[in-house]
Amino acid sequence: MIRRLALVRAGGTATSVLLASLLFSHAGAHAQQPNDSVRVELARLSALVDSLGREVRRLQSGGQPEEQGDALARLRAAAQAAAAAGGGAPAAAPATQEFVGRQRSLQALNPEISVSADVFGHVNKDATNQDNFFAREFEISLVSNLDPYSRAKVFLSRETPGGEISPFPEEGEEEAGGSFSVEEGFVEWVGLPGNLSFKLGRFFQQFGQLNRWHSHALNFQSRSLPHLAFIGEENLGQTGASIHWLMPFGGDGGGTYETTLEVTTKGNELLFGGAQGVSLLGNLNGFWTLTESTDLDLSLSWMSGRYDDGTDAIDRNLYGAEMAFTWRPPGRSLYRGVTLRGGVMALEGLVGPADPEQTAWGFWTQGETRLSQSWLAGARFDRTENPADPTETAWLVSPTITWWQSEFVRIRVEYDLVGRSFMTNRDGQLLFQVTFAMGPHKHETY
């Protein structure tokens, strides 16, 4: 028994000396930098030394049971040592614990809501009796991802006539407006097999590149002169179905190609009169990155349907080709850049006094250059034939200067000069345009 106690005493003394030396050597190594990790390590080693010391004393006393208080203290010390060995001191419980429910937030189900506005002021010396200021459009957009497979968009618009460009004005021509209407409202399935997407509802159709752009996002105050003559003041928008295919070839400098096929009811009176039935539209678009700073975009479109206004009935075909060339220097695209756009449109199947076998043609060009982060300058020139009489032509010249106050507010000054082959005088007006947006979708083009 005496021999055992001697060994235990010797072992306990050696253990204590060894742990003490480790403790002091570790503390000395970190004496210059007493950070939190050193304090945690010191606490862990101290608790371990105390626990071993109590165990040695228990063995020295003959292994008799400890008092209840000593056993509880030993358990606490062992628990602290085990917690410290697990990677650090136990984390303190927060003063207050916030309750988090498992139910889905109802606010997360709300759609994204945005509002865009187009406000105009204009000066026309030949029409001094006109109103000088008007709010051309207020648009409310509702956008929501319905589930991982589909999304929906609804655009409500209130338009007020004023400041329009009429290439071939008619007597008694008067634009309606002043009430809200549904510009677009559709559901779209994305990510379908085979790089397909499908759209159903009322939407702006994929005729060229700019037809899908909303009015407040255009680079000029109106659409091209051929668009105004063949389609009308608004976008070509009808109700039906659209299928889009992103072609699986190209890439790696070979370009990106996509095609769209749409079947819609006839809702454009200028193109189809009051005819019933459906119209067909096809579009092929290609995009190429020529260099690290230049891009080229080409689009070919075709639309077909039967026109019937009770007097004339004829099949009509509308063709379009558009191009966009963009230069943006890498690293300087916010301050420098040039965009050139142009297109040709042709309408077959004329009505009225025109020969049905004739074709009305029109073309348009526009360019815009970025002078700084906020300032842009642009100009356009359009020319078109009258679809009711191709011997009559009209042309338009428009220089602009645009200042982006921020991504929410755009201010533009534009001068529109219109000339017509059948009129000696020319119409000119100076426009002051303010466009502002609220919500997550700023001046959305699509």
CORKA-V37086 format. One record per residue. N is the residue number from 1. RES is the residue in one small letter. SS is DSSP state (H for helix, E for strand, C for the rest). PHI is phi as a letter, one per 40 degrees, with the letter a starting at -180 (none if undefined). Layout:
N:RES:SS:PHI
N:RES:SS:PHI
This chain:
1:m:C:none
2:i:H:c
3:r:H:c
4:r:H:c
5:l:H:c
6:a:H:c
7:l:H:c
8:v:H:c
9:r:H:c
10:a:H:c
11:g:H:c
12:g:H:c
13:t:H:c
14:a:H:c
15:t:H:c
16:s:H:c
17:v:H:c
18:l:H:c
19:l:H:c
20:a:H:c
21:s:H:c
22:l:H:c
23:l:H:c
24:f:H:c
25:s:H:c
26:h:H:c
27:a:H:c
28:g:H:c
29:a:H:c
30:h:C:b
31:a:C:c
32:q:C:c
33:q:C:b
34:p:C:c
35:n:C:c
36:d:H:c
37:s:H:c
38:v:H:c
39:r:H:c
40:v:H:c
41:e:H:c
42:l:H:c
43:a:H:c
44:r:H:c
45:l:H:c
46:s:H:c
47:a:H:c
48:l:H:c
49:v:H:c
50:d:H:c
51:s:H:c
52:l:H:c
53:g:H:c
54:r:H:c
55:e:H:c
56:v:H:c
57:r:H:c
58:r:H:c
59:l:H:c
60:q:H:c
61:s:C:c
62:g:C:g
63:g:C:g
64:q:C:c
65:p:C:c
66:e:C:c
67:e:C:c
68:q:H:c
69:g:H:c
70:d:H:c
71:a:H:c
72:l:H:c
73:a:H:c
74:r:H:c
75:l:H:c
76:r:H:c
77:a:H:c
78:a:H:c
79:a:H:c
80:q:H:c
81:a:H:c
82:a:H:c
83:a:H:c
84:a:H:c
85:a:H:c
86:g:C:c
87:g:C:h
88:g:C:i
89:a:C:c
90:p:C:d
91:a:C:c
92:a:C:c
93:a:C:c
94:p:C:c
95:a:C:c
96:t:C:b
97:q:C:b
98:e:C:c
99:f:C:c
100:v:C:b
101:g:C:c
102:r:C:c
103:q:C:c
104:r:C:c
105:s:C:c
106:l:H:c
107:q:H:c
108:a:H:c
109:l:H:c
110:n:C:c
111:p:C:c
112:e:E:c
113:i:E:b
114:s:E:b
115:v:E:b
116:s:E:b
117:a:E:b
118:d:E:b
119:v:E:b
120:f:E:b
121:g:E:b
122:h:E:a
123:v:E:b
124:n:C:b
125:k:C:c
126:d:C:c
127:a:C:a
128:t:C:c
129:n:C:c
130:q:C:c
131:d:C:c
132:n:C:c
133:f:E:b
134:f:E:a
135:a:E:c
136:r:E:c
137:e:E:a
138:f:E:b
139:e:E:b
140:i:E:b
141:s:E:b
142:l:E:b
143:v:E:b
144:s:E:a
145:n:E:c
146:l:E:c
147:d:E:a
148:p:C:c
149:y:C:b
150:s:E:a
151:r:E:a
152:a:E:b
153:k:E:b
154:v:E:b
155:f:E:b
156:l:E:b
157:s:E:b
158:r:E:b
159:e:E:b
160:t:C:b
161:p:C:c
162:g:C:i
163:g:C:g
164:e:C:c
165:i:C:b
166:s:C:b
167:p:C:c
168:f:C:b
169:p:C:c
170:e:C:b
171:e:C:c
172:g:C:g
173:e:C:c
174:e:C:a
175:e:C:c
176:a:C:c
177:g:C:i
178:g:C:g
179:s:C:b
180:f:E:c
181:s:E:a
182:v:E:c
183:e:E:c
184:e:E:a
185:g:E:a
186:f:E:a
187:v:E:b
188:e:E:b
189:w:E:c
190:v:E:b
191:g:E:g
192:l:E:c
193:p:C:d
194:g:C:g
195:n:C:g
196:l:E:b
197:s:E:b
198:f:E:b
199:k:E:b
200:l:E:b
201:g:E:h
202:r:E:b
203:f:E:a
204:f:E:c
205:q:C:c
206:q:C:c
207:f:C:c
208:g:C:g
209:q:C:b
210:l:C:c
211:n:C:c
212:r:C:c
213:w:C:c
214:h:C:c
215:s:H:d
216:h:H:c
217:a:H:c
218:l:C:c
219:n:C:c
220:f:C:b
221:q:C:c
222:s:C:b
223:r:C:c
224:s:C:c
225:l:H:c
226:p:H:c
227:h:H:c
228:l:H:c
229:a:H:c
230:f:H:c
231:i:C:b
232:g:C:h
233:e:C:c
234:e:C:c
235:n:C:c
236:l:C:c
237:g:E:b
238:q:E:a
239:t:E:b
240:g:E:i
241:a:E:b
242:s:E:b
243:i:E:b
244:h:E:b
245:w:E:b
246:l:E:c
247:m:E:c
248:p:E:c
249:f:E:b
250:g:E:g
251:g:C:g
252:d:C:f
253:g:C:g
254:g:C:c
255:g:C:g
256:t:E:b
257:y:E:b
258:e:E:a
259:t:E:b
260:t:E:b
261:l:E:b
262:e:E:b
263:v:E:b
264:t:E:b
265:t:E:c
266:k:C:c
267:g:C:b
268:n:C:c
269:e:H:c
270:l:H:c
271:l:H:c
272:f:H:b
273:g:E:g
274:g:C:b
275:a:C:c
276:q:C:c
277:g:C:h
278:v:E:b
279:s:E:b
280:l:E:b
281:l:E:b
282:g:E:b
283:n:E:a
284:l:E:b
285:n:E:b
286:g:E:b
287:f:E:b
288:w:E:b
289:t:E:c
290:l:C:c
291:t:C:b
292:e:C:c
293:s:C:b
294:t:E:b
295:d:E:b
296:l:E:b
297:d:E:b
298:l:E:b
299:s:E:a
300:l:E:b
301:s:E:b
302:w:E:a
303:m:E:b
304:s:E:b
305:g:E:a
306:r:E:c
307:y:E:c
308:d:E:a
309:d:C:b
310:g:C:g
311:t:C:b
312:d:C:b
313:a:E:a
314:i:E:a
315:d:E:c
316:r:E:b
317:n:E:b
318:l:E:b
319:y:E:b
320:g:E:a
321:a:E:b
322:e:E:b
323:m:E:b
324:a:E:b
325:f:E:b
326:t:E:b
327:w:E:b
328:r:C:b
329:p:C:c
330:p:C:d
331:g:C:g
332:r:C:b
333:s:C:c
334:l:C:c
335:y:C:b
336:r:C:b
337:g:E:i
338:v:E:b
339:t:E:b
340:l:E:b
341:r:E:b
342:g:E:a
343:g:E:a
344:v:E:b
345:m:E:b
346:a:E:a
347:l:E:b
348:e:E:b
349:g:C:g
350:l:C:c
351:v:C:b
352:g:C:g
353:p:C:c
354:a:C:c
355:d:C:c
356:p:C:d
357:e:C:c
358:q:C:c
359:t:E:b
360:a:E:c
361:w:E:b
362:g:E:a
363:f:E:a
364:w:E:a
365:t:E:b
366:q:E:a
367:g:E:a
368:e:E:a
369:t:E:b
370:r:E:c
371:l:C:c
372:s:C:a
373:q:C:c
374:s:C:b
375:w:E:b
376:l:E:b
377:a:E:b
378:g:E:a
379:a:E:a
380:r:E:a
381:f:E:a
382:d:E:b
383:r:E:a
384:t:E:a
385:e:E:c
386:n:E:c
387:p:C:c
388:a:C:c
389:d:E:a
390:p:E:c
391:t:E:c
392:e:E:c
393:t:E:b
394:a:E:a
395:w:E:b
396:l:E:a
397:v:E:b
398:s:E:a
399:p:E:c
400:t:E:b
401:i:E:b
402:t:E:b
403:w:E:b
404:w:E:c
405:q:C:c
406:s:C:a
407:e:C:c
408:f:C:c
409:v:E:b
410:r:E:b
411:i:E:b
412:r:E:b
413:v:E:b
414:e:E:b
415:y:E:b
416:d:E:b
417:l:E:b
418:v:E:b
419:g:E:b
420:r:E:b
421:s:C:c
422:f:C:b
423:m:C:b
424:t:C:c
425:n:C:c
426:r:C:b
427:d:E:c
428:g:E:b
429:q:E:a
430:l:E:b
431:l:E:b
432:f:E:b
433:q:E:b
434:v:E:b
435:t:E:b
436:f:E:b
437:a:E:b
438:m:E:b
439:g:C:h
440:p:C:c
441:h:C:b
442:k:C:c
443:h:C:f
444:e:C:c
445:t:C:c
446:y:C:b
